[in-house]
Amino acid sequence: NADPQKTAFLLRKRWTLYSVTPLYKFSDAHLRDYGRLLSAFIAAEKQKGLAVEIGVELDIKVAVSCLPDLKGSDHDQAAILVQLLSRSPAFSKNSEDKLIWSGWFCCVSGDDLPENVPEDFTCLPLFLANGAESYTSIVGSWFQKTFDCCFRRLAISPLSLSWMAAMWTGCKVDKTPSAIELIFSVPCLPQPLDISYAIHPEDAKALWDTVQKTPGEITQEEVDVFMDCLYSHFHRHFKIHLSATRLVKVSTSIASAHCDGTIKFLQSQYLTGVLMLLTELAISQIQ
């Protein structure tokens, strides 16, 4: 498990997901240099291409650092955190710099990574960003130009969301668990219509316990049975076939995920487990 004190700042924020191809000639030993170069690049972009001298005091400071706790195994590359901080004016030196954007690369239990990746490449297939899209675009552009990689938005399919609903329903939490909420989008209507389906956590857990055959292992058949039971219960009460709709969001005590490729982590003890699943999705997209 990741150290809760070192990863608390990742919780309860809305992170946008991206998949990233391997980075060419990236090195953990040069993180401070990368921060200075990226800071100058951001300043130049904000000044519409005017040259900016590296090392000069700029409005935005870039901090690039490691998050060594976010690893699923010793074989994983350490996660890399990128933070943009707005510098305080010179006349208020006592005030702290303000964090305006965060992003991080990670690979948690990336067992599905291609085995033939050359030594000059670093595999960090999952990227998560929190902050203005304009900064995400600028940071992504710099990494793509510097390390010859490619960023793509990572959407989450209804199938993956149903797996998340089943997996997270079976997880135990220290505090009182919140309701399991599933959001479905109804297709082919003139106006958008969503259906919210909330299940008491104890009821959802009891259902999952009857479906899961081997603790610690989950199969597609078990996920399908779990969702079909929920659909049947909903139809019995409201005469609506949820199987004809599209699952677009899952919210549990563990995390909240949306099909548009956004997620909120809510429990530090399950952070690496959720990242393991997201890493798998990212790898499947770049292969």
N, C-alpha and C positions, 0 to 999 in steps of 0.2 A: 504493500500500500504506500501511496505517496504521503509525505510528511504533511499533515493538515495545516501546520503553521506556515509552511513554505508555499503551499498551493491555495490558501484561503482566498487570495485575490482573484483566482480564476472562477470562483463560485458566483452564482446568481447574476452573471453578466450574459448578455446575448452575443454569442459568438457565431460568426458567419464562416462556413466551412469551404475549403478549397482542397483540391488534390494538386500535388506538385511533382513534376518529373525530377529525377536525380540532379543534384547540383554539381556542376563541374568545377574542380579546384577549390572547393569550399574547405576551410580549415578552422577548427575551434581555437587555434592559437592566434588568430587574427581578428577576433571579435571586436576589440577596441578600434582597430583600423577600419573595420566595416562600418562601425558607428559614425566615425568622422566622415567617411566618404558618403554615406547615405545622408547625413545631415547637410553636407554641401550640395548634394543632388536635389534634396527637397527645397533648399533655399533657391537654387537655380530654377527649379520648376515654378516656384512661386513668383520669381522675377521674370518669368517667360523667356527662359533660355539665356539670360545674362550670366556670364562667368562668375563664379564665386570662389574665392581663395580658401582652400582647405586649412583649417586651424583657426580661422578668424571667428570671433564670438558671433554666433548666429541666434536668430529668434527661437529656433527649435533645436533642442538637443536630442540626439539619438543614443539610446543605451541598448547595447546588444550583449546578452549574457546567456549562461547555461542554466537549464532547469534539470539537474541530474536526477532528481527524484522521479521524474516522469518517464520511467522505463519499465517495460514488462519483463525484460530479461537482460542479462549482461551483454548479450549480442546487439542490443538496440543502441542506436546513436542517441546521445543525450539531446533532450529537447532544447531548442534555441528560442529565447524570448527577445522580441524587438519592442522597445517602448519609445514613443515620441513624447517629449516633455516640452512644454512652453516655458521659456525662460522668463523669470521675473525681471521687471525693469531695473536698471542700474541703481535707481534711487531707493529701491526696496530690497536690499541685499539679504535682509533677514528672512524674507518670505521664501517658501520652498517652490521649486519648479512644479508646474501643474501637469499631471499626466493627461494627455489628450487623445492618445491612440495606443492600442496594444495589439501585437500579433505574435504568434508562436508556431514554430515548426516542431513536429514530433513524429515518432515512429514507435508505437507501443506493441510489442510482440509481432513485429513485421515478418512473420514466418513465410508469408506468401510472396515476399520480394523476389524478383528474378535473381537466380544464382550467378548469372553471367554479367553482372554489372561491373565494369572496369574499376580498378583501384582509385582512379582519379575522381570518381563520382561518389557523392554522399547522398544516401537515401533518407529523406525526411518527407514522406509522401503526404502527410496531413498538415494543413496550415489553417489556423483559426484566427480571425480578426475581430476586434471590437473597437468601434469608432467610426468616424466619417469615411464614407466610401472613397472620397477624393484622396485621402491619405493611403487607404488600402491600394488604390490604383497606382499611386506614385511609388510606394514601397515595393509593390509587386513588379512594377516596371524596372526598378533598379536591380532587384534580384534576378529578373529574367535576363537583363542585359549583362550583368556581372558574372552570373553563373550558368548561363545558357540553359535555363530551365523554363518550364511553362506552367502557368497557373490556370486552373479551371474550376469554376464553381462546382461544388459537390452537392447535388440534390440527394434527397433520401426518398427512396421508393416506398409505396404503401406496404410492400412485402417486408422491407427492412423495418418500417415502423411497427408492423405487427409483431415482429421478432422482439423489438425493444419493449413493447407492451407486455409480452409474455415473460421475458427475462427479468425486467425490473419489478414486475408484480411479485415474483418469487424471492426478491431480496429483502432481508431484514434490516430495519433501521433502528437507531437508538431512541429517537424521539417518536412521538405519535405520527404514524404515517398519514399522508394526505390522500384524498380520493384519487382513483385512477380516472383520468379524463381523456376521452377519445373524441376528436373532432373529425367529422365526415363532410365532404363537399358533395353536393347534389349536382350531377351534370345535366346538361341540356335544358337549362331554364333561362328565361329572358333576364332574370336578375339573380345574382349570386345568392345561394342559400347554403348555410352550414348547419349541421346537426351536432349538438354537443351531448355526449353520453358519459355520465359520471357514474362510477361504480365504487361502492364502499371498499376500502382497501382490504378489510378482513374477508369480505365476500369474494373479492377477486383472488385473494391468496388461497382461500379454501377451494375455489374452482380449479386453480392452477395445480394445487396439491393432488387433486383427483385425476388430473390429466397427465402430469409428469410421471413417467414410469421409473426413470433412474435419476436420483438427485445428483445435481452437478452436470448433467447432460441434457441437451435439448435437441429435439428433432423437428423437422419441418412439419411432420404429421401432428406432433403435439401442439405446435403453434396454430396449425389450421383448426384442430379440434377446439382449442381454447377460444379462438375468435368465433368459430361457428356457434359455440355455446352462448357467447355474448350476443351474437346476432339473433339467435333464436329467442333469447329472453327479451330482447328489445322488440322483436316482432310480435311476441305474445302480448305485450302491453300496448304497443302503439300501431301495430299493423303496417310497419314500414320495413322494407327489406334493405338493410344496411349493406348487404352484399352487392347491391346495385349502385352504391355510392363509392366515393374514393376517400380512403383514410388519409388525412393530411397533417394531423398533429397528435402526438401522444404526450401526456403530462403525468408524471408519477412523483413519488418522493425522491427518486434517484436522479432524474433529469427530465427535461422537457425538450422535445425535438419536433421540428416542423419540416414538411416535405420540401420547402424552399431552400433547405440546407442551412438551417440555423439551430442552435442548441444552447440550453442553459444547464450547467452542472449544479446540482443541489446538495450532493453528499460527497465529501472529500474521500471517504472510505471506498467509494465505488468509482472514483475518478479514472484510475488506470483501466478498470474494466470497461467503462464506456469508451475510452480512447482506443482500446484494443479493437472494438467493433468498428469505430470510425476509421481507424487505420486500415482495416480490412476493406472497407468500402472505397477508400481513397486508392488503395493499391489496385483494386479491381477496375477502377476507372482509367488508370494510367497504363495498364498492361495492354 
